[in-house]
Amino acid sequence: MGYMLARLQIKPGQIPQAIEIMKHITVGMEKQGWKLIGGYQTVIGRFNEIWDLWDVGGDAGAIGTALANARNDPDFAQWAAKLPGVVESEETRYMEKLDYSL
């Protein structure tokens, strides 16, 4: 089982808009079989960060396929097109659970 951790650096003053967009993005990715484990906002540390932890199932190669399929959904595409207006930068990590993790 694989996980993707996404860190979105949001433009100042754009957190409410980013949250609204991500609500719709989440629906689109869940249609692709992903499960949002949690969405988080940094409150101590670097400001204007949103962190999303996704259970993406399969392997890292499945991420590209799921994103490409999601872009074919008009509702997803409409909301995804709004991300550049609120996101300053994005970093992602593909991770696998370690055997000591619950």
N, C-alpha and C positions, 0 to 999 in steps of 0.2 A: 504494500500500500504506500502511496506517495502523497506528499503534502507540498503545497506551494505557499510560501510566505511572500506577500507583496507589501512593500512599503511605498506609500504615496506621499510625496512632499507636496502639500497643497499650497496654492498661492494665498497670501495673506487675505483674510476676510472671506475666503471662499469655502470654509468648512461646511456650512449648512447646504450649499449647493452640491458639494462633493458627496455628502451623505445621501442626498436625494438621488443623485445619479447612481451611486453605488447600490441603492435599494433596487433599482431596475436592472443594473448589470448582474446583480446576484440572482435575480429570477432567471435571466438568460443563461447564466452558467449552470444553474441547477437543472435546467432543461437538458444540459449536456452531460449530466450525471455527476457534476461536482457538488460538494456539500460545504457550505461556509461554516467552519467550526466557530469562528468568531471574528468580529470586526472591532478594532480598538483604536482609540485616539490617545496619543501621548499627552499626559498632563504634567509630568515632571520630566524635563529634558528638552529636546528640540521641539519647538512649537510647530503647529500646523502639519503634524504627521498623522496619517491613518495607516493602520496595519491590518491586513486581512490574512487569516490563516484558512486555507482551503484544503479539504480532502479531495484530491484529484483522481483517486483510484490508481489505476495502472502505472505506467512508467512515464518518464519525462517526455517521451515522444508523443504521448497522448495529449499533452497540453496544447501543442500547436494545432492538432486536429480539432480539439474541442473549441478553441478560439475561432478557427476558421469556420466551423459549422455555426457557431453562435452569430458570427457576422452576417450570415445568410438570413437571420431572423430580423425583419424590418424594425421591430420594437427595440431589440438589442442594439442594432446598428444606429438607430436614432439617438439613443442615450450614450452609447460609446463615443459618438462623434462630439459629444459635449465635454468629454474628459479633458482634452487639451486646453480648454478654457479655464479649468480650475486646477490642473495638475502641473506643478513646476518640474517634477522629476519622479521617476518610478524605478524601483529596484525589485527584482524577484529572485527567489531562491527555491530550488527544488530540493526537498528533504525526504529522508526515509527515517522511520521510527527506529530507535535503538531498543535492544532487548530489555533494558532496565526500565523503560518507559511504560506507564500504565496504558 
